[in-house]
């Protein structure tokens, strides 16, 4: 577990809840509609759906991050409660996505989820979070390089995993740098709201 993993609370890493919050940013939905969207868009990071979606809805409603705004019933289907974000929920989804993007962590799935919901942020918020991630990656890479240089009495064969980790971090840093460049240049068009 890295330092960045510790700053992400269990709630911050709750991917079903993040998914519910993020999908409600585009408008009210009922839990089954959220589940259907997760399946159709291959948001495979939401494990245990549909049950996890329904449990997330309950937790988020108790936390006053979402609220029921009505119900709908189509054909012979059961009546379904429709939920919308509260203002606190809107702020919370932006906070969680920005935090997950800005803090590199060992959880690749969390990074994929945060990237999936990048559009809940403004372009400026996204660039700020991504720049913070690049800076954190650079610091980790520099620390690992220093550790490797200091390990002069350790046979190189015993340090290959650190070399591997460093190369993975360098690749991640370059990918995120390029993403920032695409956002800043306008190559990657931002959604208008």
PLY file of the C-alpha trace (Angstrom):
ply
format ascii 1.0
element vertex 193
property float x
property float y
property float z
element edge 192
property int vertex1
property int vertex2
end_header
0.00 0.00 0.00
1.41 3.38 -1.00
0.98 6.69 0.81
-1.53 7.66 -1.88
-3.58 4.52 -1.18
-3.93 5.60 2.46
-5.36 9.02 1.54
-8.18 7.31 -0.37
-10.78 6.21 2.16
-12.89 3.12 1.71
-15.80 5.36 0.64
-13.55 7.10 -1.91
-12.76 3.70 -3.44
-16.41 2.55 -3.50
-16.74 2.06 -7.26
-20.45 1.14 -7.34
-21.23 4.33 -5.38
-18.95 6.39 -7.62
-20.71 4.93 -10.64
-24.17 5.79 -9.30
-23.08 9.35 -8.48
-21.38 9.84 -11.84
-24.29 8.48 -13.88
-26.75 10.68 -12.01
-24.79 13.76 -13.13
-26.46 13.38 -16.53
-29.95 13.20 -15.05
-32.27 11.25 -12.76
-32.38 7.46 -13.12
-33.65 4.43 -11.31
-31.19 1.75 -10.10
-32.15 -0.75 -12.80
-31.43 1.86 -15.49
-28.03 2.50 -13.88
-27.32 -1.24 -13.88
-28.35 -1.53 -17.53
-26.03 1.37 -18.47
-23.14 -0.28 -16.58
-23.67 -3.51 -18.55
-24.16 -1.80 -21.94
-21.04 0.37 -21.56
-18.88 -2.44 -20.15
-18.07 -0.64 -16.91
-16.52 -3.90 -15.72
-14.99 -2.23 -12.68
-18.42 -2.37 -11.01
-18.20 -5.80 -9.42
-21.27 -7.59 -8.16
-23.79 -5.63 -10.21
-26.79 -5.36 -9.96
-26.76 -6.00 -6.20
-23.82 -3.63 -5.65
-25.68 -0.85 -7.48
-28.78 -1.25 -5.29
-26.66 -1.29 -2.11
-24.77 1.79 -3.28
-28.06 3.60 -3.89
-29.14 2.82 -0.32
-25.82 4.07 1.15
-25.88 7.23 -0.95
-29.49 7.99 -0.04
-28.69 7.56 3.69
-25.74 9.95 3.23
-28.06 12.49 1.53
-25.95 12.44 -1.63
-28.92 11.31 -3.73
-32.65 11.61 -3.20
-35.77 9.99 -4.59
-37.68 12.33 -6.87
-40.50 10.08 -8.01
-41.20 6.72 -9.52
-42.01 5.24 -12.87
-43.69 2.12 -14.09
-43.65 0.82 -17.64
-45.96 -1.94 -18.81
-46.19 -4.82 -16.39
-42.84 -4.02 -14.80
-42.55 -3.19 -11.11
-42.63 0.42 -10.00
-39.11 1.86 -9.83
-37.92 4.75 -7.68
-36.08 7.43 -9.62
-33.13 9.15 -7.91
-31.35 12.43 -8.51
-28.16 13.93 -7.15
-28.33 16.41 -4.33
-25.97 19.38 -4.40
-23.84 17.53 -1.84
-23.81 14.50 -4.15
-22.71 16.62 -7.11
-19.83 18.04 -5.07
-18.94 14.58 -3.75
-18.66 12.91 -7.15
-16.37 15.70 -8.36
-14.25 15.40 -5.22
-13.94 11.62 -5.54
-13.05 11.64 -9.24
-10.50 14.43 -8.77
-8.95 12.62 -5.79
-8.74 9.28 -7.59
-7.17 10.93 -10.63
-4.69 13.06 -8.72
-3.36 10.34 -6.44
-1.58 7.43 -8.10
-2.47 4.25 -6.27
-1.85 0.57 -6.68
-5.45 -0.02 -7.73
-5.49 0.01 -11.53
-9.25 -0.58 -11.53
-9.82 2.59 -9.51
-7.78 4.56 -12.03
-9.83 3.13 -14.90
-13.05 4.06 -13.08
-11.86 7.61 -12.42
-10.85 8.00 -16.07
-14.24 6.67 -17.10
-15.90 9.52 -15.21
-13.38 12.26 -16.08
-16.22 14.21 -17.70
-17.87 15.02 -14.35
-15.06 17.51 -13.83
-14.52 20.76 -15.67
-11.59 20.73 -18.07
-9.59 22.89 -15.65
-10.35 20.59 -12.71
-9.34 17.57 -14.79
-6.06 19.15 -15.88
-5.27 20.16 -12.29
-5.93 16.62 -10.99
-3.93 15.02 -13.81
-0.99 17.37 -13.30
-0.99 16.45 -9.60
-0.84 12.78 -10.59
2.09 13.41 -12.95
3.95 15.27 -10.17
3.29 12.44 -7.70
4.49 9.88 -10.24
7.65 11.91 -10.85
8.36 12.01 -7.11
7.88 8.25 -6.79
10.11 7.57 -9.80
12.84 9.83 -8.38
12.60 8.09 -4.99
12.90 4.66 -6.60
15.86 5.77 -8.71
17.58 7.07 -5.57
16.85 3.81 -3.74
18.30 1.80 -6.62
21.46 3.94 -6.70
21.87 3.49 -2.94
21.55 -0.31 -3.17
25.13 -0.83 -4.35
25.71 -3.88 -2.19
22.59 -5.72 -3.44
22.95 -7.99 -6.49
21.11 -6.52 -9.47
19.06 -9.71 -9.90
17.38 -8.98 -6.58
16.26 -5.55 -7.76
14.57 -6.39 -11.06
11.10 -5.96 -9.57
11.96 -2.36 -8.65
13.18 -1.77 -12.19
9.92 -3.22 -13.49
7.84 -1.04 -11.17
9.81 2.03 -12.21
9.29 1.31 -15.91
5.54 0.90 -15.27
5.45 4.20 -13.39
7.40 5.94 -16.17
4.94 4.64 -18.77
2.00 5.80 -16.66
3.59 9.23 -16.19
4.11 9.63 -19.95
0.55 8.53 -20.73
-0.91 11.02 -18.24
1.39 13.79 -19.51
0.11 13.13 -23.02
-3.49 13.19 -21.78
-2.91 16.59 -20.16
-1.40 17.81 -23.44
-4.43 16.59 -25.40
-6.78 18.35 -23.00
-4.82 21.61 -23.00
-4.44 21.71 -26.78
-8.12 21.00 -27.37
-7.29 17.80 -29.29
-9.48 15.96 -26.80
-12.75 17.85 -26.96
-14.49 18.48 -23.65
-18.18 17.82 -23.20
-20.24 20.97 -22.95
-22.79 21.12 -20.13
0 1
1 2
2 3
3 4
4 5
5 6
6 7
7 8
8 9
9 10
10 11
11 12
12 13
13 14
14 15
15 16
16 17
17 18
18 19
19 20
20 21
21 22
22 23
23 24
24 25
25 26
26 27
27 28
28 29
29 30
30 31
31 32
32 33
33 34
34 35
35 36
36 37
37 38
38 39
39 40
40 41
41 42
42 43
43 44
44 45
45 46
46 47
47 48
48 49
49 50
50 51
51 52
52 53
53 54
54 55
55 56
56 57
57 58
58 59
59 60
60 61
61 62
62 63
63 64
64 65
65 66
66 67
67 68
68 69
69 70
70 71
71 72
72 73
73 74
74 75
75 76
76 77
77 78
78 79
79 80
80 81
81 82
82 83
83 84
84 85
85 86
86 87
87 88
88 89
89 90
90 91
91 92
92 93
93 94
94 95
95 96
96 97
97 98
98 99
99 100
100 101
101 102
102 103
103 104
104 105
105 106
106 107
107 108
108 109
109 110
110 111
111 112
112 113
113 114
114 115
115 116
116 117
117 118
118 119
119 120
120 121
121 122
122 123
123 124
124 125
125 126
126 127
127 128
128 129
129 130
130 131
131 132
132 133
133 134
134 135
135 136
136 137
137 138
138 139
139 140
140 141
141 142
142 143
143 144
144 145
145 146
146 147
147 148
148 149
149 150
150 151
151 152
152 153
153 154
154 155
155 156
156 157
157 158
158 159
159 160
160 161
161 162
162 163
163 164
164 165
165 166
166 167
167 168
168 169
169 170
170 171
171 172
172 173
173 174
174 175
175 176
176 177
177 178
178 179
179 180
180 181
181 182
182 183
183 184
184 185
185 186
186 187
187 188
188 189
189 190
190 191
191 192
